[in-house]
Amino acid sequence: IQGNGIDLERFNPEKISSEEIEALRKEIGLPEDAQVVGCVARYVYEKGYKELFEAFGLLKDKYPKLWLLTVGFFLPSERAPIPRNLPEKMGISQRVIMLENRSDMERIYALMDIFVLPTHRDCFPRSLIEASAMAKPIIATDINGCRVVIEDRVSGILIPPKNSHLLAQAIEELLENPLLAQKLGRNAREKSLKSFNEQEVCARIISVYLDLLNLKS
C-alpha cells in the first residue's frame, strides 16, 4: 500500500489566487515575468543541488527570464551540506533565490513553472507529492522513490541521477513545449488525487492493521 499522503485541500492550485502569487513574487524578489524552476529539498549534495546549479548555468544565458527558486534548510548535523554561497561560486547567484523553513509551501509551489528534484537517493519524496498535487510539471531522477510518485512521460519526466546535461535538456524541453508541461502537470494532479489523499492513505493503513489484528485473534 502507499504509505504517504498529504492534505489535498491545502495543496490545491485552484485555492491560490493570482493576487497571492503576485504578492509573493514581490516578497521574495522574483520579477513579474520570471520563468521559475523550483526545487524543495534539504541543502545537501545528495539532493542533487550541484547538478541542478550546473543545469541552470547551462540554460541561464539562453533564457534570460529563467530563475531558480529553492527551498530547504541547513542543519549543522547534516552530512555533506552544500555551501550557502555555492550559487555564487558557480556564477549563477544573480538569478537564484534560496529560501529556508517556509510554512506556506502551497504558495511557493504555485510560483513554480517547473518542479525539479534531482536527488541521488530517496525513499518517498514528499516534495514530489506536494508538487504533483499542485499540478506542476515535474522532472525527477529515475530512482525507486521517485518512481513511486512519477510515471515517466505521463506525470513527469525521469532522468538518470548525477547528470546535469540531461537535466538541462529536460528543463529546456518543458520550457519549449508548454502543452507538454500542462499535460504532465494535469496528470500529476490526477495521480495525487488518486493515490496520495492523506485521509484515504490513513484509512488503508488502519484497515491493514485491523486485518493483521484479526488474524492474530
Steps between C-alpha positions, in 0.01 A plus 500: 500500500604860459626627834501873451239763435440873522215743556364540148277788605803697611709402198242600244603738219146633467520646851798727427397830345701693244513788750668273757754386244576858395546607863730206573711575192557851633573369851778268394639711215379322187426714193141491377601335172742246649486138384560305818665163543455382857646240732403408857754290688752513783811696408730200462692370198305172483187692407667592172558871554837496323341349188206739525727804521709368210187446290380852579839633399463331163161665442516845658651686205261349246199573722554844659165486682581167664541498880577222745309487829599249769358428843677296766685525825856482629574286806841484670455123533446438126749293307650678199298825510540731205669834573254786532696688236513213248290692241743791527798267456334356189423844353119474507407685819344798317192291415491249783285543811560260790228500766495322834235355729181623333158422646310606185622232263176486303559863400865432418409213267245726333786731394683225315465428130705179521585291805829310510632244748839368381556293816758220502295283733162529672248259643178697444551872424225703661584805292417301184156419639438864591619628162282238328197612697571857387487379135862584429693342212771302674850385417646246742771238506425146391538335840265281704354773721425737214346225287239446772367848428594568136425293192746598229348710221157467660512702824854630469839440345754261655870543431813320623646637825819708502460621141476877472493498118194273480337704775556818298357330190187396690448851638545647154253252353230617739585867447466453124188282518242657734227263383708203614569677830128560554418138418760364742380735775138404444584129514709553813203663675276209399755250636517684831121503534491129430794380708613760754191626682613485864154402626481205262860400570430497875184297446691241297771470763245463781321234298822302460571516874146389580536205264828402666343526846209284388742236376664485841177481697 
